[in-house]
């Protein structure tokens, strides 16, 4: 069943056309990823679908009664509300029932209370607050009474995600849901989305996440919409086939265009009707040839200085803030072409280590030794810094007007921009008008233009589109210097790093020889071994407990008591039977029957006590 229909939707900002004539539909239960280049309007399209913006044309039609949830890149909440109150600021049937319940208590309205209780029971809502706190804890938000205005941008994004997961809408629109999540959070979110029954449309650069969650991909390329019924691996395969086919068709069109161009040049001014038809065909062919383009490739060469024998050494480095230890006694010597990934929970000390390595921070203990030939290229989470009103080319010229190339010659700032997928017409655009991904790409160019031989990338994949990431990975794979990457993007890490520093908490940093996926496999094996050992310990303890019980024997007096109780219980059973028969006969006066009843109760009480004690002693009787 189709729940969303998008027909010929378009959007432009001034003279810039983001997209035009976009059409597609999404069926109930589908899990769709939307893929396109940075600057082509992915976030703008999601905003239009969510009703947060309007298109310049076309229609967006939702199935009637459908509840839609939207995760924006920059969530907006009431800054004065507490975190927990914010989670209850939603108009779902469950939250309405909870409000009714609270109102009934205030009014002492039993009828309203009963209705609210029935509604909450039907919606299984009594654990709503516990569920909210559990999700916030996963996202490392523990102070539930904290004001929203005091949260960082990453915490706000995680709060918005928690709000959506609690809201359980019918259709989820997610714009970069894994930004600001550490790897553990991303894996937890994968599990939540895979077990939910929600229809899903998302934009994400996290390819493992996309591959594990989505089963369909919609690609917007060159104004055309392409659909792929499969995960990310299937998308890569079929997209490559499409590009090969398009390239072959383009080559045929170019060959035909050359022949037709020669014919056009030979024709006299006076033309027949037949010639006019051929001229019209030529114009259409010309439009086809010029309208098509080969796949863009991001290409940049740097003339980096050779690394010496001494690069970077950490000698028993430690770092603490107040009573919290982030790094305890870490030592490591970097060698040429080292490729290191750094993983761990948010706030565990990853970025702190990078600042210690680049000597922006002094460690609490130990020392850092830096080689004389090291030139750092540091790509931080803060992103690009630029002056208000500054243009794209001005940002690059601030780094260098001309860049020397490794094989001689040089390239101008404009040429460098073109190599980094910024066409000439974008060079004088104001930086603030670029998309988030375009700003990140420009920032990356400013870092690489400094010709570093030791490249440090702190969350480089945030806001970059998948196609740019593929090309960036190719560049980094060929990079001959040292490479250190902090990222929650498991695909990116697995492709580029050879070992990982794992921040495991309480200052422990483990150096694991392998990529992140291998580390996770090793960790699962260790967890299984530990669980098996704990299971063996429990099994081994049980026989000991049994033996203690088996060794216990009744004392002489206890054995005598046990034998006497056996006889006494038989006597009491017989007496109880006799009294029961007399009471059932009804013979005798009222006083006699009352006396029999009293005697019966006394016998019953003694019998109960005797049987209880007999059972206790029988456990140890030989």
C-alpha positions as a printed Julia matrix, in Angstrom:
622×3 Matrix{Float64}:
   0.0     0.0     0.0
   1.38    3.4    -1.06
   1.6     5.78    1.94
   3.58    8.62    0.31
   3.41    9.96   -3.24
   5.83   12.64   -4.46
   4.92   14.11   -7.86
   7.13   16.56   -9.82
   8.43   18.37   -6.74
  10.98   21.13   -7.35
  12.95   23.58   -5.22
  15.24   26.49   -6.01
  17.04   29.16   -3.99
  17.36   32.28   -6.09
  18.93   31.22   -9.39
  20.19   27.91   -8.0
  17.95   24.94   -8.83
  18.32   22.26   -6.15
  16.04   19.71   -7.83
  13.25   19.69  -10.36
  10.5    17.22  -11.3
  11.32   14.74   -8.53
   8.75   11.91   -8.37
   8.61    8.68   -6.36
   6.34    6.73   -4.03
   6.93    4.76   -0.83
   4.92    1.75    0.28
   3.95    0.9     3.84
   6.71   -0.99    5.64
   9.44    0.07    3.19
  12.89    1.08    4.48
  14.29    3.56    1.99
  17.57    5.49    1.87
  17.77    8.68   -0.22
  21.18    9.16   -1.87
  22.44   12.26   -3.7
  25.45   14.54   -3.89
  26.04   17.35   -1.4
  24.3    20.52   -2.48
  21.55   18.78   -4.47
  18.94   19.4    -1.76
  18.57   16.14    0.18
  17.76   17.92    3.45
  15.52   20.42    1.65
  13.51   17.58    0.11
  13.08   15.91    3.52
  11.88   19.22    4.98
   9.29   19.53    2.21
   8.07   15.97    2.82
   7.85   16.65    6.58
   5.84   19.84    6.0
   8.59   22.09    7.38
   9.1    23.81    4.01
   7.23   24.16    0.73
   8.4    23.29   -2.76
   8.21   25.59   -5.77
   6.06   23.07   -7.6
   4.61   19.57   -7.48
   2.62   17.67   -4.9
   3.33   15.66   -1.76
   0.44   13.37   -0.81
   0.36   11.37    2.45
  -2.11    8.61    3.27
  -4.83   10.06    5.46
  -4.36    9.57    9.21
  -0.66    8.67    8.94
   1.51    9.88   11.84
   4.85   11.19   10.5
   7.96   11.79   12.61
  10.86   13.94   11.38
  14.45   14.11   12.64
  16.05   17.36   11.44
  19.78   17.98   11.28
  19.32   20.92   13.67
  16.43   20.12   16.08
  14.51   22.98   17.71
  13.13   22.62   21.27
  11.96   24.94   24.03
  15.21   25.81   25.8
  13.52   26.4    29.17
  11.97   22.9    29.35
  13.72   20.05   31.1
  14.88   17.03   29.13
  12.18   14.76   30.58
   9.4    17.34   30.04
  10.52   17.71   26.42
   9.98   13.99   25.82
   6.38   14.35   27.03
   5.71   17.31   24.72
   4.08   15.3    21.96
   0.52   14.64   20.87
   0.34   10.83   20.83
  -2.59    8.74   22.16
  -0.39    7.5    25.01
   0.79   10.93   26.14
  -2.81   12.23   25.94
  -3.9     9.34   28.17
  -1.09   10.07   30.66
  -2.12   13.74   30.76
  -5.72   12.71   31.36
  -4.59   10.46   34.2
  -2.63   13.31   35.84
  -5.61   15.66   35.37
  -7.98   13.13   36.97
  -5.74   12.96   40.06
  -5.7    16.76   40.35
  -9.52   16.95   39.99
 -10.18   13.78   42.0
 -12.34   12.64   39.07
 -12.72    8.85   39.4
 -14.58    8.44   36.08
 -11.88   10.28   34.14
  -9.22    8.32   36.01
 -10.82    5.0    35.1
 -10.98    5.94   31.4
  -7.35    7.07   31.44
  -6.23    3.87   33.19
  -8.04    1.72   30.6
  -6.43    3.7    27.76
  -2.93    3.42   29.28
  -3.48   -0.32   29.83
  -4.45   -0.79   26.17
  -1.33    1.11   25.02
   1.0    -0.7    27.47
   2.04    2.74   28.65
   2.84    2.38   32.34
   6.55    1.99   31.61
   6.71    5.1    29.35
   8.88    7.13   31.71
  11.16    4.15   32.39
  11.5     3.62   28.63
  12.32    7.33   28.16
  15.04    7.2    30.79
  16.44    3.99   29.32
  16.78    5.56   25.83
  18.33    8.73   27.26
  20.82    6.62   29.2
  21.85    4.81   26.0
  22.44    8.26   24.46
  24.54    9.29   27.49
  22.04   11.88   28.76
  21.72   11.2    32.48
  20.54   14.46   34.06
  16.83   14.29   33.17
  16.02   17.63   34.86
  18.71   19.51   32.9
  17.45   22.48   30.86
  17.42   21.9    27.1
  19.22   25.2    26.47
  22.33   23.87   28.24
  22.73   20.91   25.86
  25.4    20.73   23.16
  24.46   20.33   19.49
  25.2    16.6    19.65
  23.09   16.15   22.79
  20.2    18.04   21.14
  20.35   15.67   18.15
  20.31   12.64   20.46
  17.39   14.12   22.47
  15.44   14.62   19.23
  16.14   11.01   18.24
  14.99    9.77   21.67
  11.82   11.87   21.29
  11.05   10.2    17.95
  11.73    6.66   19.18
   9.32    7.19   22.09
   6.72    8.78   19.82
   6.63    5.64   17.59
   5.16    7.33   14.46
   3.9     5.34   11.47
   6.49    6.91    9.14
   9.97    8.08   10.13
  11.95   10.68    8.16
  15.56   10.75    9.4
  18.18   13.27    8.28
  21.65   11.91    9.17
  20.48    9.97   12.27
  23.96    8.63   13.12
  25.64   12.05   13.39
  26.83   12.64   16.99
  26.33    8.98   17.93
  29.25    6.8    18.95
  29.56    3.32   17.45
  27.79    1.63   20.35
  24.82    4.0    20.0
  24.68    3.4    16.23
  24.57   -0.38   16.72
  21.79    0.03   19.34
  19.81    2.29   16.95
  20.17   -0.29   14.17
  18.58   -2.91   16.42
  15.72   -0.57   17.41
  14.85    0.33   13.82
  15.11   -3.27   12.63
  12.61   -4.45   15.26
  10.17   -1.55   14.76
   7.28   -1.74   12.28
   7.74    1.85   11.12
   8.06    2.85    7.46
  11.38    4.61    7.01
  12.94    7.22    4.71
  16.39    8.48    5.63
  19.46   10.32    4.43
  22.67    8.87    5.85
  26.35    8.66    4.96
  26.88    5.63    7.25
  27.06    2.77    4.76
  27.04   -0.1     7.27
  23.99    1.48    8.91
  22.33    1.92    5.52
  23.19   -1.64    4.51
  21.86   -3.13    7.76
  18.64   -1.08    8.0
  17.45   -0.2     4.47
  16.22   -2.52    1.74
  15.68    0.07   -0.99
  17.67    3.08   -2.25
  16.45    6.1    -4.21
  19.21    8.02   -5.96
  18.89   11.55   -7.34
  21.55   12.07  -10.03
  21.59   14.69  -12.76
  17.94   15.56  -12.15
  16.85   11.93  -12.65
  15.51    9.56   -9.97
  16.81    5.98   -9.94
  15.46    3.21   -7.69
  17.34    0.16   -6.47
  15.43   -2.65   -4.72
  18.2    -3.85   -2.46
  20.73   -2.8     0.17
  23.88   -0.69   -0.24
  25.94   -3.52   -1.76
  23.24   -4.09   -4.41
  23.09   -0.33   -5.05
  26.85   -0.15   -5.71
  26.68   -3.03   -8.17
  23.65   -1.77  -10.11
  24.81    1.86  -10.08
  28.14    0.83  -11.6
  26.25   -1.06  -14.32
  24.06    1.99  -14.99
  27.07    4.32  -15.25
  28.84    1.95  -17.65
  25.72    1.78  -19.8
  25.29    5.57  -19.7
  28.94    6.09  -20.6
  28.63    3.69  -23.55
  25.51    5.5   -24.79
  27.27    8.84  -24.34
  30.24    7.68  -26.43
  27.87    6.54  -29.2
  26.07    9.89  -29.06
  29.39   11.76  -29.24
  30.51    9.79  -32.32
  27.19   10.47  -34.02
  27.41   14.13  -32.99
  30.83   14.5   -34.67
  29.47   13.06  -37.94
  26.38   15.27  -37.83
  28.52   18.31  -37.0
  30.62   17.7   -40.13
  27.44   17.37  -42.2
  26.08   20.64  -40.72
  29.26   22.5   -41.69
  29.09   21.22  -45.28
  25.45   22.19  -45.87
  24.54   25.2   -48.06
  22.35   27.95  -46.64
  19.3    26.84  -48.62
  18.07   23.59  -47.13
  15.36   21.13  -48.02
  12.57   19.99  -45.71
  14.5    16.75  -45.21
  17.57   18.74  -44.18
  15.5    20.76  -41.68
  14.36   17.55  -40.0
  17.97   16.4   -39.77
  18.98   19.79  -38.32
  16.32   19.43  -35.64
  17.65   15.94  -34.83
  21.15   17.44  -34.62
  19.96   20.02  -32.08
  18.39   17.31  -29.94
  21.57   15.23  -30.16
  23.64   18.27  -29.18
  21.44   18.76  -26.12
  21.92   15.1   -25.17
  25.71   15.22  -25.52
  26.09   18.44  -23.58
  23.49   17.44  -21.0
  25.3    14.25  -20.09
  28.53   14.24  -18.14
  30.96   11.61  -17.05
  31.1    10.66  -13.39
  32.89   13.38  -11.42
  36.04   12.34   -9.66
  37.56   14.17   -6.73
  41.28   14.43   -7.46
  44.01   16.19   -5.53
  47.74   15.74   -5.4
  49.87   17.07   -2.56
  53.61   17.64   -2.42
  54.19   16.48    1.14
  57.53   16.56    2.91
  59.15   13.18    3.6
  58.86   11.9     7.15
  62.07   11.36    9.11
  62.93    8.37   11.29
  61.39   10.03   14.36
  57.72   10.9    13.84
  55.58   11.03   17.0
  56.17    9.25   20.31
  53.89    9.02   23.35
  55.77    8.11   26.52
  53.54    6.96   29.42
  51.03    9.7    28.66
  48.15   10.25   31.07
  45.29   12.78   31.13
  42.77   13.49   33.88
  40.17   16.18   34.49
  39.26   16.65   38.16
  38.73   13.09   39.42
  38.05   11.62   35.96
  40.83    9.71   34.23
  40.58    9.71   30.41
  44.02    8.27   29.56
  46.22    6.24   31.9
  49.84    5.43   31.08
  49.63    5.24   27.26
  52.79    4.68   25.2
  53.09    4.42   21.42
  55.64    5.18   18.68
  54.25    6.1    15.25
  56.05    4.68   12.23
  55.93    5.63    8.56
  52.57    4.96    6.89
  50.9     4.13   10.22
  47.11    3.96    9.8
  45.3     4.15   13.13
  41.61    4.29   13.98
  40.36    5.6    17.33
  37.02    4.39   18.73
  35.17    4.69   22.01
  32.1     6.21   23.62
  31.4     9.94   23.29
  33.34   11.83   25.94
  35.77    8.97   26.55
  38.82   11.05   25.55
  39.32   10.47   21.81
  39.5    14.15   20.81
  41.61   14.84   23.91
  44.22   12.36   22.66
  44.32   14.13   19.27
  44.95   17.48   20.97
  47.74   15.93   23.05
  49.32   14.45   19.9
  49.23   17.83   18.12
  50.51   19.57   21.28
  47.38   21.68   21.69
  47.09   20.16   25.2
  49.7    19.3    27.8
  49.18   15.8    29.26
  48.73   15.42   33.02
  51.73   13.12   33.01
  54.22   11.63   30.56
  55.63   13.36   27.5
  55.1    13.74   23.76
  58.1    13.77   21.4
  57.49   15.21   17.92
  59.79   14.69   14.93
  61.18   17.75   13.13
  59.77   16.8     9.72
  56.16   16.28   10.84
  53.55   18.54    9.23
  50.11   17.99   10.75
  46.89   18.27    8.8
  44.17   18.49   11.46
  40.52   18.14   10.4
  38.51   18.86   13.55
  34.86   18.52   14.47
  34.46   22.31   14.72
  34.38   22.49   10.92
  35.3    25.35    8.6
  35.94   28.81   10.06
  35.31   31.72    7.71
  34.53   35.42    7.81
  31.02   36.7     7.26
  30.45   37.39    3.58
  33.58   35.49    2.53
  33.45   33.73   -0.84
  34.53   30.16   -1.58
  37.68   31.07   -3.54
  38.73   33.58   -0.86
  38.81   30.8     1.74
  41.24   28.83   -0.46
  43.39   31.87   -1.28
  43.79   32.45    2.46
  45.65   29.12    2.5
  47.64   29.65   -0.7
  47.28   31.37   -4.07
  49.33   28.67   -5.84
  50.02   25.06   -4.81
  53.22   23.26   -5.97
  52.67   19.77   -7.41
  54.83   16.71   -6.55
  55.96   16.17  -10.18
  56.67   19.81  -10.88
  54.42   22.66  -11.95
  51.69   24.19   -9.81
  47.94   24.71   -9.55
  46.01   27.88   -8.78
  43.37   28.16   -6.05
  40.64   28.03   -8.73
  42.11   24.85  -10.23
  42.26   23.23   -6.78
  38.58   24.03   -6.22
  37.63   22.44   -9.55
  39.61   19.31   -8.67
  37.61   19.15   -5.43
  34.26   19.23   -7.28
  33.6    22.97   -7.0
  32.73   24.15  -10.58
  33.8    27.63  -11.66
  30.32   29.1   -11.16
  30.48   28.25   -7.43
  33.85   29.94   -6.7
  32.32   33.32   -5.9
  29.33   31.99   -3.96
  29.21   33.13   -0.32
  30.33   30.32    1.97
  27.21   30.6     4.16
  25.1    29.6     1.14
  26.85   26.24    0.79
  25.22   23.07    2.12
  26.63   21.42    5.24
  28.37   18.77    3.13
  29.87   21.35    0.74
  31.3    23.29    3.7
  32.88   20.09    5.05
  34.38   19.34    1.62
  35.79   22.89    1.4
  37.22   22.52    4.91
  38.88   19.24    3.93
  40.47   20.94    0.91
  41.96   23.67    3.14
  43.52   20.96    5.32
  44.98   18.95    2.43
  46.33   22.06    0.67
  48.8    22.53    3.53
  50.6    19.4     2.23
  50.52   17.46    5.51
  52.49   14.25    6.02
  50.61   13.37    9.23
  46.86   13.59    8.67
  44.43   13.6    11.62
  40.71   13.38   10.82
  38.19   13.82   13.65
  34.76   12.61   12.45
  35.47   13.4     8.76
  32.39   11.6     7.42
  29.78   13.86    9.06
  27.67   15.58    6.37
  29.7    14.24    3.44
  27.62   12.43    0.81
  28.3     8.77    0.06
  29.74    9.43   -3.4
  32.25   11.95   -2.02
  33.16    9.5     0.74
  33.98    6.81   -1.82
  36.39    9.14   -3.59
  37.89   10.42   -0.32
  38.57    6.82    0.68
  40.46    6.29   -2.57
  42.61    9.37   -1.87
  43.32    8.33    1.74
  44.14    4.76    0.66
  46.93    6.19   -1.5
  48.11    8.7     1.15
  51.75    7.88    1.99
  51.97    9.7     5.31
  50.65    8.77    8.77
  46.88    8.66    9.09
  44.82    8.85   12.31
  41.01    8.7    12.09
  38.36    9.19   14.77
  35.02    8.09   13.34
  31.77    6.32   14.16
  31.54    5.3    10.48
  32.5     1.61   10.66
  32.67    1.2     6.87
  35.09    4.13    6.55
  37.26    2.81    9.4
  37.34   -0.77    8.14
  38.49    0.35    4.7
  41.33    2.6     5.86
  42.85    1.6     9.21
  45.16   -1.26   10.13
  44.82   -1.13   13.91
  42.63    0.7    16.43
  43.06    2.48   19.74
  39.98    1.48   21.74
  38.96    3.75   24.64
  37.46    1.24   27.08
  36.82    3.61   30.01
  38.66    4.46   33.26
  41.73    5.52   31.32
  42.3     2.19   29.52
  43.29    2.52   25.84
  43.75   -0.81   24.06
  45.82   -1.07   20.87
  44.14   -3.77   18.79
  45.88   -5.14   15.65
  43.07   -5.01   13.08
  40.14   -2.86   11.93
  37.0    -2.12   13.92
  34.94   -5.08   12.69
  37.7    -7.49   13.68
  37.9    -5.84   17.08
  34.13   -6.32   17.55
  34.46   -9.99   16.57
  37.32  -10.4    19.08
  35.3    -8.61   21.77
  32.28  -10.88   21.2
  34.53  -13.93   21.51
  35.94  -12.56   24.78
  32.42  -11.93   26.08
  31.4   -15.49   25.16
  34.5   -16.92   26.89
  33.78  -14.87   30.01
  30.14  -15.97   30.06
  31.23  -19.61   29.68
  33.7   -19.28   32.55
  31.06  -17.73   34.79
  28.7   -20.56   33.87
  31.36  -23.15   34.82
  31.95  -21.43   38.15
  28.23  -21.68   38.95
  28.15  -25.36   37.92
  31.2   -26.11   40.06
  29.71  -24.37   43.09
  26.44  -26.33   42.98
  27.9   -29.81   43.82
  29.71  -28.27   46.8
  26.43  -26.98   48.16
  24.81  -30.39   47.68
  27.69  -32.11   49.47
  27.29  -29.83   52.47
  23.66  -30.82   52.72
  24.46  -34.51   52.26
  27.08  -34.43   55.02
  24.57  -33.08   57.55
  23.06  -35.85   59.75
  20.37  -35.75   62.43
  21.62  -35.62   66.0
  20.42  -38.28   68.46
  17.7   -36.01   69.88
  16.6   -34.9    66.39
  16.35  -38.54   65.23
  14.3   -39.37   68.34
  12.03  -36.35   67.68
  11.62  -37.42   64.07
  10.54  -40.97   65.07
   8.09  -39.65   67.68
   6.6   -37.16   65.18
   5.97  -39.99   62.72
   3.89  -41.82   65.36
   2.23  -38.64   66.64
   1.12  -37.55   63.14
  -0.59  -40.9    62.61
  -2.41  -40.48   65.97
  -3.49  -36.96   65.16
  -4.78  -38.04   61.73
  -6.92  -40.73   63.35
  -8.21  -38.31   66.03
  -9.03  -35.72   63.34
 -10.97  -38.35   61.39
 -12.99  -39.36   64.49
 -13.84  -35.73   65.35
 -14.83  -35.03   61.76
 -17.29  -37.93   61.77
 -18.88  -36.81   65.08
 -19.28  -33.24   63.85
 -20.81  -34.41   60.57
 -23.38  -36.61   62.41
 -24.85  -33.58   64.19
 -25.67  -35.7    67.3
 -25.42  -34.05   70.72
 -26.35  -30.75   72.26
 -25.19  -27.36   71.1
 -22.56  -27.17   73.87
 -21.22  -30.64   73.01
 -20.89  -29.73   69.33
 -19.1   -26.47   70.23
 -16.65  -28.43   72.4
 -16.03  -30.92   69.54
 -15.36  -27.99   67.18
 -12.85  -26.45   69.58
 -11.09  -29.8    70.03
 -10.98  -30.28   66.21
  -9.24  -26.91   65.76
  -6.65  -27.77   68.42
  -5.9   -31.11   66.73
  -5.64  -29.41   63.31
  -3.17  -26.78   64.62
  -0.98  -29.44   66.26
  -1.1   -31.55   63.11
   0.02  -28.61   60.92
   2.96  -27.82   63.2
   3.97  -31.49   63.46
   3.91  -32.0    59.67
   5.99  -28.85   59.1
   8.63  -29.96   61.59
   8.57  -33.55   60.21
   9.27  -32.21   56.67
  12.17  -30.13   57.99
  13.79  -33.09   59.75
  13.07  -35.53   56.9
  15.57  -33.68   54.62
  18.42  -34.94   56.83
  16.98  -38.25   58.05
  18.98  -41.3    57.04
